[in-house]
Amino acid sequence: MKRSYLPVALLLAVLMLNIIVTQYMVHQYFYQNYVNTIVAGIMNLVLFPLAFLIYKKGVNVHD
């Protein structure tokens, strides 16, 4: 059976976006842009379950 690396690449991309959005959120909080901080926090709340879904559907741990 041939392995697919697409789910792994998608998972890495989503987790990298998670790190970028978290850094953006901290930066905006430091400069007291609270609306941008809340938007970035909501983006993090959307990205994390997406990463978990990609992990559960595409990455087979028990091969």
Phi and psi in degrees as GROMACS dihedral restraints (atoms count N, CA, C in turn):
[ dihedral_restraints ]
;  ai    aj    ak    al  type     phi  dphi    fc
    3     4     5     6     1   -81.8    20    10
    4     5     6     7     1   137.9    20    10
    6     7     8     9     1   -83.2    20    10
    7     8     9    10     1   143.2    20    10
    9    10    11    12     1  -109.2    20    10
   10    11    12    13     1   126.2    20    10
   12    13    14    15     1   -97.0    20    10
   13    14    15    16     1     1.1    20    10
   15    16    17    18     1   -62.4    20    10
   16    17    18    19     1   -46.1    20    10
   18    19    20    21     1   -62.3    20    10
   19    20    21    22     1   -34.2    20    10
   21    22    23    24     1   -67.1    20    10
   22    23    24    25     1   -43.0    20    10
   24    25    26    27     1   -64.3    20    10
   25    26    27    28     1   -40.7    20    10
   27    28    29    30     1   -64.2    20    10
   28    29    30    31     1   -41.0    20    10
   30    31    32    33     1   -64.1    20    10
   31    32    33    34     1   -42.8    20    10
   33    34    35    36     1   -63.3    20    10
   34    35    36    37     1   -39.8    20    10
   36    37    38    39     1   -64.7    20    10
   37    38    39    40     1   -43.7    20    10
   39    40    41    42     1   -67.0    20    10
   40    41    42    43     1   -40.6    20    10
   42    43    44    45     1   -69.1    20    10
   43    44    45    46     1   -33.4    20    10
   45    46    47    48     1   -66.1    20    10
   46    47    48    49     1   -41.0    20    10
   48    49    50    51     1   -61.7    20    10
   49    50    51    52     1   -37.0    20    10
   51    52    53    54     1   -61.0    20    10
   52    53    54    55     1   -43.1    20    10
   54    55    56    57     1   -65.8    20    10
   55    56    57    58     1   -43.1    20    10
   57    58    59    60     1   -63.5    20    10
   58    59    60    61     1   -44.4    20    10
   60    61    62    63     1   -66.2    20    10
   61    62    63    64     1   -37.2    20    10
   63    64    65    66     1   -64.4    20    10
   64    65    66    67     1   -43.3    20    10
   66    67    68    69     1   -64.6    20    10
   67    68    69    70     1   -39.1    20    10
   69    70    71    72     1   -62.9    20    10
   70    71    72    73     1   -41.0    20    10
   72    73    74    75     1   -63.6    20    10
   73    74    75    76     1   -44.0    20    10
   75    76    77    78     1   -64.6    20    10
   76    77    78    79     1   -40.7    20    10
   78    79    80    81     1   -62.6    20    10
   79    80    81    82     1   -45.1    20    10
   81    82    83    84     1   -67.3    20    10
   82    83    84    85     1   -35.7    20    10
   84    85    86    87     1   -65.8    20    10
   85    86    87    88     1   -39.0    20    10
   87    88    89    90     1   -61.9    20    10
   88    89    90    91     1   -38.5    20    10
   90    91    92    93     1   -92.3    20    10
   91    92    93    94     1    14.8    20    10
   93    94    95    96     1    59.3    20    10
   94    95    96    97     1    35.9    20    10
   96    97    98    99     1   -96.4    20    10
   97    98    99   100     1    82.6    20    10
   99   100   101   102     1   -72.5    20    10
  100   101   102   103     1   -29.5    20    10
  102   103   104   105     1   -66.0    20    10
  103   104   105   106     1   -44.3    20    10
  105   106   107   108     1   -65.0    20    10
  106   107   108   109     1   -33.8    20    10
  108   109   110   111     1   -63.3    20    10
  109   110   111   112     1   -43.6    20    10
  111   112   113   114     1   -67.5    20    10
  112   113   114   115     1   -40.0    20    10
  114   115   116   117     1   -62.8    20    10
  115   116   117   118     1   -44.0    20    10
  117   118   119   120     1   -65.5    20    10
  118   119   120   121     1   -36.6    20    10
  120   121   122   123     1   -64.3    20    10
  121   122   123   124     1   -40.4    20    10
  123   124   125   126     1   -65.8    20    10
  124   125   126   127     1   -38.5    20    10
  126   127   128   129     1   -62.0    20    10
  127   128   129   130     1   -38.7    20    10
  129   130   131   132     1   -64.4    20    10
  130   131   132   133     1   -39.1    20    10
  132   133   134   135     1   -67.6    20    10
  133   134   135   136     1   -24.1    20    10
  135   136   137   138     1   -84.9    20    10
  136   137   138   139     1   -39.3    20    10
  138   139   140   141     1   -70.3    20    10
  139   140   141   142     1   -36.7    20    10
  141   142   143   144     1   -64.5    20    10
  142   143   144   145     1   -48.3    20    10
  144   145   146   147     1   -63.7    20    10
  145   146   147   148     1   -31.2    20    10
  147   148   149   150     1   -62.6    20    10
  148   149   150   151     1   -43.1    20    10
  150   151   152   153     1   -63.2    20    10
  151   152   153   154     1   -41.0    20    10
  153   154   155   156     1   -65.0    20    10
  154   155   156   157     1   -39.5    20    10
  156   157   158   159     1   -64.6    20    10
  157   158   159   160     1   -43.7    20    10
  159   160   161   162     1   -62.3    20    10
  160   161   162   163     1   -40.1    20    10
  162   163   164   165     1   -63.7    20    10
  163   164   165   166     1   -45.5    20    10
  165   166   167   168     1   -69.1    20    10
  166   167   168   169     1   -37.4    20    10
  168   169   170   171     1   -81.9    20    10
  169   170   171   172     1   -40.8    20    10
  171   172   173   174     1  -107.9    20    10
  172   173   174   175     1   -29.5    20    10
  174   175   176   177     1   -97.2    20    10
  175   176   177   178     1   111.6    20    10
  177   178   179   180     1   -87.1    20    10
  178   179   180   181     1   116.9    20    10
  180   181   182   183     1   -83.8    20    10
  181   182   183   184     1   -34.1    20    10
  183   184   185   186     1   -99.7    20    10
  184   185   186   187     1    46.4    20    10
